[in-house]
Every structure is written in structure tokens, then in C-alpha cells.
């Protein structure tokens, strides 16, 4: 599916204030990813680059666990800077990372729940490899095919996600040694289908939505969502994938 990156930026910018409160799963994913980085990577690094920093959930966790001489943050839109204080050694690279020049001589590239928005992942991985120092680290979380599967089944809308197998072969092809690659699934439960949509809007995840709701299609959606109603409530699935990789010599 072709992505309108401007629309993606607008939706996430709009959700900027509500994201931290509602992005429960994304916060947990950031904690899990930070734990993996702590397990595999050195605690002191010179230059670190984060792709898609958003409101800074991952940034803050890493900043408390690691020491960086320079931390470069990227996101699509400049408004994300409001979520950060003027930290020492914090630099910005605002815009679509697929069209920007990468910083070079990086010890680590990190990304939390952002790579699924990329249009050409093989090319991005190649550029990541070229930007890293010898034995530099690529650490990220993204999402797999079951992510928000309820929404995709009911509306036909959603991203095309890579499987763990896709990631494995693409990373090796791009010149990475994979130290950790795993996936998991988690469900959130809501009191109503309307609450599901409000949660998605509050976290910016509706950025791919191509259609406008009418009263009729909305009612149909609420009715159809009954197939995902369980004792705990109406389900919404998240399917995170975690990776710790290192540039080969």
C-alpha cells in the first residue's frame, strides 16, 4: 500500500498530547526493547541515532540506562520536539528518514514501533548498515502481520507487515548478524467498539485510514466487531517484533 507520509505526520501530530497516556502497549514494547539492548549492547556509546522518536518513550528509557556522547533524534514532524527538554548533546533530524541523509559513524541505530511505516525497508536497512561503525548496533521493535488484525478484517485498512522470516533474510542480506529476533502477541480489551476507535485515534494509529466514516458504516463496524467480543471485552491485537542486530565486519 502506498503511504501518504504527510497524512501520517498529521495524524501523529494530532495525537501527540494523548499518545503517552493511551499508548499502553507501545510503552511496554519500549521497556522490552530497552531490556534487550541492555542485555546485548555496551552501556557507553559515542553516537546514537533514533528513528521515529515520537513523544520519547524509548528515548527516555535509553537515556537512563546508557551513556551517549551524542544522541540524534528523528521524526516526521517538528512538533515532537515539544516532548523533550533541551538536553545536552541532543540533536534533531526532522523529516522522512527515507529521503533524508543519514548521520554517519553511528555506534547504534534504534527505533521503537516506527519501521512498519517505511516504504522500502531493504534500502533502509542497507543505509543503516552503511551509517554504522564496524560492529555497530541496529536495535528495533516493529509489528507483525497480526497487528490490529481486527481492524484489518473489518475495514480492509492497514499496513503490510513483514514476518520474522522476512526480517531475518533482509537483515542478513543487508550485512547484519542477528543476535536476537523474536515476536509476541498481546490483546487489549475495551468496553465497546467505539472505545477501540478512540484508542486508535489517541495513539495516531489511524494514520493509514483512507476512508471517511459515515453514520451507516460506523454502525456496521460496531455491529461487525461483535465477532471479537470476549468475556474480557472487545479485543484489539498487537503483534510486536523485536530485533538486536550488529553490523558484520
DASULJO-V318169 format. One record per residue. RES is the residue in one small letter. OMEGA is omega in radians with two decimals (999 if undefined). D_LAST is the distance of its C-alpha to the last C-alpha in Angstrom with 1 decimal. Layout:
RES OMEGA D_LAST
RES OMEGA D_LAST
This chain:
x 3.11 34.9
x -3.08 34.8
x 3.00 34.4
x -3.05 36.5
x 3.09 34.1
x 3.12 37.1
x 3.10 39.0
x -3.14 36.1
x -3.13 36.0
x -3.10 39.8
x 3.13 39.9
x 3.09 37.4
x 3.13 39.1
x -3.11 42.4
x -3.02 41.1
x -3.07 39.5
x -3.09 42.3
x -3.02 42.7
x -3.05 39.0
x -3.12 38.5
x -2.98 41.7
x -3.06 41.2
x -3.07 37.5
x -3.11 37.9
x -3.12 35.2
x 3.10 32.7
x 3.13 33.2
x 3.10 32.7
x 3.11 29.5
x 3.11 28.3
x 3.12 29.3
x -3.14 27.5
x 3.12 24.2
x 3.09 24.6
x 3.12 25.2
x 3.11 22.0
x 3.10 20.0
x -3.10 22.0
x -2.98 21.2
x -2.90 17.4
x 3.06 16.4
x -3.07 17.3
x 3.13 20.8
x -3.14 20.2
x -3.11 18.1
x -3.06 18.7
x 3.13 18.4
x -3.09 18.9
x 3.10 20.0
x 3.10 22.2
x 3.09 23.1
x -3.03 26.8
x 3.13 28.0
x -3.10 31.6
x 2.96 34.0
x 3.13 31.3
x -3.14 31.5
x -3.11 27.7
x -3.07 27.5
x 3.10 30.2
x 3.14 28.8
x -3.10 25.4
x 3.12 27.3
x -3.08 29.3
x -3.03 26.5
x 3.06 23.8
x 3.12 24.0
x 2.97 22.6
x -3.12 23.3
x 3.11 23.3
x -3.11 23.7
x -3.09 23.9
x 3.12 25.9
x 2.86 26.4
x -3.06 29.2
x -2.98 31.4
x -3.01 34.5
x -3.11 35.4
x -3.12 37.8
x -3.09 35.0
x -3.14 35.2
x -3.12 38.5
x -3.05 36.9
x 2.99 35.1
x -3.12 36.7
x -3.09 35.8
x 3.06 33.1
x 3.07 31.6
x 3.11 28.2
x 3.13 28.6
x -3.07 27.8
x 3.00 28.6
x -3.03 27.3
x 3.10 30.1
x -3.14 30.1
x -3.06 28.5
x 3.13 24.7
x 3.13 24.6
x -3.13 26.5
x 2.98 25.4
x 3.11 22.8
x 2.88 19.9
x -3.08 19.5
x 3.12 16.4
x -3.13 14.1
x 3.04 14.5
x -3.11 13.4
x 2.94 14.8
x 3.13 16.5
x 3.10 19.4
x 3.11 22.2
x 3.05 25.3
x -3.14 27.3
x -2.99 26.7
x 3.12 24.2
x 3.13 27.1
x -3.07 28.7
x -3.11 26.2
x -3.08 27.4
x -3.07 24.2
x 3.12 21.5
x 3.13 19.2
x 3.13 19.3
x 3.14 18.9
x 3.09 15.7
x 3.14 14.3
x 3.07 15.5
x -3.12 14.1
x -3.12 10.5
x -3.09 11.4
x -3.09 13.3
x 3.01 10.8
x 3.10 9.3
x -3.10 5.8
x 3.09 6.1
x -2.98 9.3
x 2.97 11.8
x -3.05 13.9
x -3.08 17.2
x 2.88 20.3
x 3.05 23.6
x -3.11 25.4
x 3.14 28.2
x -2.92 29.0
x -3.14 31.9
x -3.10 34.6
x -3.13 34.3
x -3.04 37.8
x 3.13 38.9
x -3.12 42.5
x -3.12 42.4
x -3.13 40.8
x -3.07 43.4
x -3.06 46.3
x -3.05 45.4
x -3.11 42.9
x 3.07 40.8
x 3.13 37.2
x 2.97 33.6
x -3.05 31.7
x 3.02 29.1
x 3.02 26.1
x 3.05 26.2
x 3.13 23.6
x 3.07 23.0
x -3.14 22.5
x -3.12 19.9
x -3.09 18.1
x -3.12 17.9
x 3.13 17.2
x 3.11 14.2
x 3.12 12.7
x -3.11 13.9
x 3.06 12.3
x 3.13 8.7
x 2.96 9.1
x -3.08 9.5
x 3.12 13.2
x 3.11 14.7
x 3.07 18.0
x -3.08 20.0
x 3.10 23.8
x 3.07 27.0
x 3.08 30.5
x 3.07 33.8
x 3.13 36.4
x 2.90 39.8
x 3.13 41.8
x -3.06 45.5
x -3.11 48.0
x -3.11 51.8
x 3.05 52.1
x 3.09 50.2
x 3.10 51.1
x 3.08 49.1
x -3.13 46.1
x 3.12 46.2
x 3.08 46.8
x -3.13 43.8
x 3.12 41.6
x -3.10 43.2
x 3.14 42.7
x 3.09 38.9
x -3.02 38.5
x 3.10 37.5
x -3.07 40.3
x 3.14 38.2
x -3.03 38.0
x -3.09 41.8
x -3.07 43.3
x 3.08 46.9
x 3.13 49.6
x 2.92 51.4
x 3.12 55.2
x -3.10 57.6
x -3.11 57.9
x 3.10 54.2
x 3.11 53.6
x 3.12 56.4
x 3.11 55.0
x 3.13 51.6
x -3.13 53.2
x -3.12 55.2
x -3.10 52.4
x 3.11 50.2
x 3.13 52.7
x 3.12 50.7
x 3.13 48.0
x -3.14 50.6
x -3.14 50.3
x -3.10 52.2
x -3.10 49.6
x 3.12 50.0
x -2.99 48.4
x 2.97 44.7
x -3.01 41.6
x 2.96 38.3
x -3.04 34.9
x -3.12 31.8
x 3.01 28.7
x -3.13 25.2
x 3.14 22.6
x 2.93 18.8
x -3.10 16.1
x -3.12 12.6
x 3.11 9.2
x 3.07 6.5
x 3.13 3.8
x 999 0.0
